[in-house]
Amino acid sequence: MKVIIDQIKEYNLEDLKEFFKNFLINNEFFLKSNKILLKPNMLQASPPEKAITTHPVFIEACIVAVKELNPNCVIFIGDSPGANFINYEIVLKTTRILDIAKKYKVEIVKIEKYPPKKVNDYVITSFIDKVDCILNLAKLKTHSLTGLTLCVKNLFGLVPGTNKVSYHKKYPDSNMLAENIYQVYEIVKDKTLSFLDGILAHEGEGPSRGKPVKIGIVAASSHAEAIDIVITSILGFSVDFCKTNILPLRNGVQLQDIEVKGKVDDLTKIKVPLSTKVQFLPNWFKRWFAEHIYVKPEIDKNSCIKCFLCYKSCPVNAINKVDGFFLEIDKNKCIECFCCYEVCESDAISLKRSLLHRVIVK
């Protein structure tokens, strides 16, 4: 396994184009591909400066590089952005990805328009059968459940619509969820080349409610798990902090066995979500205080715009309509998956920490 890393401080089209070309120019698999899907992170309708989605210039540089190296291929852009797939057009416009697609006459694909299929009991879009190659354009972000969301997690967007919610319901434990997200990646890994946009990253309450932070790093590899393991380490975390790394680590992929080409200087230390800070506690302690150490989502009715994305995203139906209009969260049913928090586009959902959580988790 090999990972290419470069430090690029700004979204400069020429610098990024050369980064993509240098990786792709010797990849025979890519050069022989006739149909190529670009899979960015399009989690929600947020502008690029919030660092919630893959930056449009990063995507543009990829398109330009692909067209120069493989001019006869057909390029698609597609994703399934959580509960926000209903507002796909708004997501595309706000993230400025639609502008890039129009500029280069790249076809936009809505994942939900293609029938889902099951592979080894995992649901994924059948559109993957229509392309020869997937260019995975991930965003470097923290994540309240998986620690970090990098290249492996980005391919979870190939699971259409509300099928993603069912994973949270079936695997409420974050480690189990991460392992099964990795299994989704396994389905497409043989036709996937991965790239990471970490120029402007997202820290704190990721993947959508934190803050942008300049990191100035990009990475590329034929192995998404290799990028994730290397980047997790470079950021100063133990490699299993990113929970989608746990299964490949268990299967024998080790940091020392990954060849890293490129050098990075000391990077800005990023802030992690509150929910991940409780992980240091011993298991017996977590079990003993399980009912008292928690972080629960709460809806601010004054900020809520009644889009009902949170209501549609909850895997355990813990969000109820009151009088058919207002929304309330049943904290007894809530499994702390934070799907509602992740999809809310009006900052109407906050995370409320229990007293014991505030005392213990600084």
N, C-alpha and C positions, 0 to 999 in steps of 0.2 A: 504494500500500500504506500502511496506517495501523496503528500499534500503540498501544494504550492501556496506560499503566503507572500503577500506584499503589503507594504504600508503606503496607502494612498490617502492623503489627508482631505481632499476635496472631491466633489463629484465633477471631475474633469473628463469630458467625453473621450478625448484622445488617449489619455492615460488608461482609462478603463477599457477602451477598445483594444489597446495593445495587450493589456492583461488577459482579456478573453482570447485574443488571437494566439498569444504565446502558448496558451494551454491547449487550444483546439486544433492548432495547425498540424500537429503530428498524431491526432486521434483518428485512426482509420474508420472506426465505428461511426463517429460523427460525420466524417467526410463522405461516407457512403449512404448516409441517411437522406431519404427523400422527404419525409414529413417530420417536423420537429415541433414539439410542444415546449413553450417557455412557461414554467410554473413558478410565478412570483408569490410572495406573501401578500394577499389582499384581504387581510382580516376584516377590515371595516372601512367605512367612508371617512378617511382621515387624510389631511394634506401631508405631503412628504416630510415637512419639517418636524412633524411629531414623531417620526421614526417608528411608526407602527406597521408600515408596509414597506415593501422593497422600493427603493428610490427609483423614480422614472428614468433618471439618467443612467443608472446601473442597467436597467432593462434596455434602454436605447443603445448603450454601448454593446450589449450582447447581440442585439439585432443587427447592428452595423457589422460586427465581427462575423456573424453567421453569414450574412449576405456576401461579404467579401470572400470568405473561404469556401462557401457552398452555395453559389449564386442560383442554382436551379432548384433548391429545396423550397418547400412550402412551410411557412412558419405560422404557428398558432400561439395565442396567449390564453391561458385559462386557469381558473381556480374555483373553489367553492368556499366562500368566506363565511363560515359558521351560519348562524341564523340570518346573516345579512345577505345570503344568496338571493333573497326575495328582492332586495334593493341593489341588485348587481350593477345596473346602469349608473346609479348614484355613486357606488363604490368606485367604478371605473373612472368616472368624471372627477371625483374629489381627489383621488390618488394621482391624477394626471396620467394615468396609464392609457386611458382612451386616446388622449392627444398623441401619444407615442405610436399607438397602433394605427391611427389614421395617417400619421406622417409617413409611415413606412409600408402602409397598405398590408398590415398584418391582421389576420382574421382573429376576432375575439370568440372564444369558445365558452359557453355556459355549461359547466359540468353536468348540471341537472337535466339538460336536454337529451342526454344519452342514458339509456337504461343502465341501472347499476347491475353489477354481476358479483357472484360470490366466488372467491378463491380461497380454498381451505377455511371456509366459514367466515372469511373477512369480506366485507362489502367494499367495492371500489368501482369507480366509473368504467364503463366499457370503452370510453374514448381512448384509453391507453392502448387498445388494440388497433387503433387507426393511425398511430404514429410509430415511427421507427426509433425515435430518440426523445428523451425528456431532459431539458436543461433546467435544473432545479435551482431557482434564484432565491435563496433564503435570506432572511433578515436576522441579524444578531440581536436577540432580545432576552430579557429575563422572563420567567414564567412562574406563576403562582403555584402550579402543580408539578411541573417537570424541572424546575430550577432554571434551566435555560431552554429556549426554543431556537434550534439551529437548523441544520439541513435535513436530518431525519424527520423531525417534527413537521417541517414545511410540507412534506409529501402527504401528510394527513389530510391536506386539502384536496386530495384526489378521491376522498370519501365524500359522496354527494350529499348535499342537504342536511337534513336532520339525522341522517345515519350516524353522524359524528356524535350527536347527543347520546345515542344508544350505547356508545362505548363508555361514556361517563357513568351511565346507569349500570352497565354490566360490570365495569371495573372501577368501583369507587375508590379503591386504594390507588394512590398515585403511582406507586412502583408497578403495579399490575397494568395500569393504564399505559404507562410509558413502554412497557414490554410489548403490549399489543399494538401500540403505534409503530414500534419497530417492525412488527410482523407485517404491517401494511407496506412499509418500505421494502421489505424482502420481496414483495410481489413485483416491484418495478425496478429493483436495483440493477438488474442486468442491462437495462436500456437507459439508465440515468447517469448523467454527469452533473456534479453539484458545485455550486458557487455560493459564497457567503458575502453579503453586503454588511460590513461592519464599519463603514466609514462614519456614519451617524447611527449609533446603536440606541437601544431602549433599555433603561434601567429602572430599578425600583419595582413598582407594582405592575410588572409586565404580565401578559403581552400587550396590553393596550392602555393601561391606566397609570403608567409610570411617566418618566421624563426622558427626552432625548439626551444623549451624551456622546461627545466626539471621541471615537476610538481610533479611527483612521486605519482600518485593517480590512483586507479582502483575502479570500482563500478559494482554492479550487482543488477538486479531486474527483477521481472516478468512483470514490467510496465516500458516501455521505457520512458514515459513522467515523471514518478517519478524520475528516474535518472537525466533527463535533468533539471528538476526544482531544485532539490537538488544541483547539480553540479554548475548550474548558480549562485545560492545563495552563495555557498562555495567560488566561485571565486571572490565574492565581487560585483556582478552585481545585479540589480533588476531582479526578476525572469522573467519579460517580455522582458529583453534584448535579450534572445534567443527567436526568434519570433515563433518557433514551439511550444513554451509553451503557447502562447496566447489563443488558442482554448481550451485546457484542463483547463486553469485557468478560462476561461469564463464559462466552463461547471461544475465548482464547485470543481476542484482539487486544494487544497491549500497546501502550503509548510508546515504549522503547522500540517496538518493531515497526513503527510508522516512520517512513523517510520524509523528513521535512525539508523542503527546498525554499530558501528565503530566510531572512532574518528580520526580527522585529525588536524595536527598542522597548523599554518599559512602557506598558500601557496604563491608561487611566483605570483605576480600580472601580468597578461598577457596583452600585447598590443592589441588593437582592430583595425580593418580596418578603414581607413580614411572615407569610405562611411558611417559608422555607427555613426560617430561623429556629423553629421549634424542633428541627430534625436532630439537633445535637443532644437532645435529652435522652437518657437511657430508656429502653423499651418499657421496663417495669414502671418507670415514672410516668411515661406517657399513658400507659394503661390505667394507672391509678387515678390520674387527674384528667382522664379523657373527657369527662363531662364538663370540666371547668376550664380547660385550656382550648380555646377555639377562636376562630375568626369567622364571623358570619356576615353575609351581605345584607345591606339594609337599603330600602328605597326611599329617596327623598321625594315626596309627592309634589313638592313645589317645583322641582327641577324636571320631573318626569314629563315627557312629551307624549306619552301614551302610544308609543310605536309598537309595544308588546313584543319586542324582540326577546326580552328576558323571559317572558311568559312562554314563548315558543321554544326557547333554548333549554329550559330546565328539564333534566332527564328523569327527575323523580316527582314532577308535578308539585313542587313545593311553593310555587308562586300562584296565588289565587286572585281572581278578580273579585273586587268588592263593589257591589251594586253595578256590576257589569262594566265598571270604568276604572276605578282605582286599583292598584296592585299592592298586595302584601305578601311577604315571605314567611312561610311557616318554618320557623327556625328548628322545630323538632324534626321536620322531614328533610331539611337541608343537609346535604352530604358534603358541603364545602368544596364543590368542584369548581365554583366560580365561573361557570359558563355565562350566567346572567351578567356578572361584572365585566366579563370579557367582551360581550357583544354590545353593551350599552353605549350609545353614541352621544348621549346628552349629559354624561357625568352625573346621572341621577342615582347611581348605586355606589355606596361606599362600603368599606369593610370595617366592621365594628369588632374590636378585640375584647375578649372577656377580661375581667380584672386580673385574673391569675396570669393570663397571657401577657398583659402589660407589665406585670411585676417581673416575670421571669424572662421574657423575650425582649431584649433591649434593641 
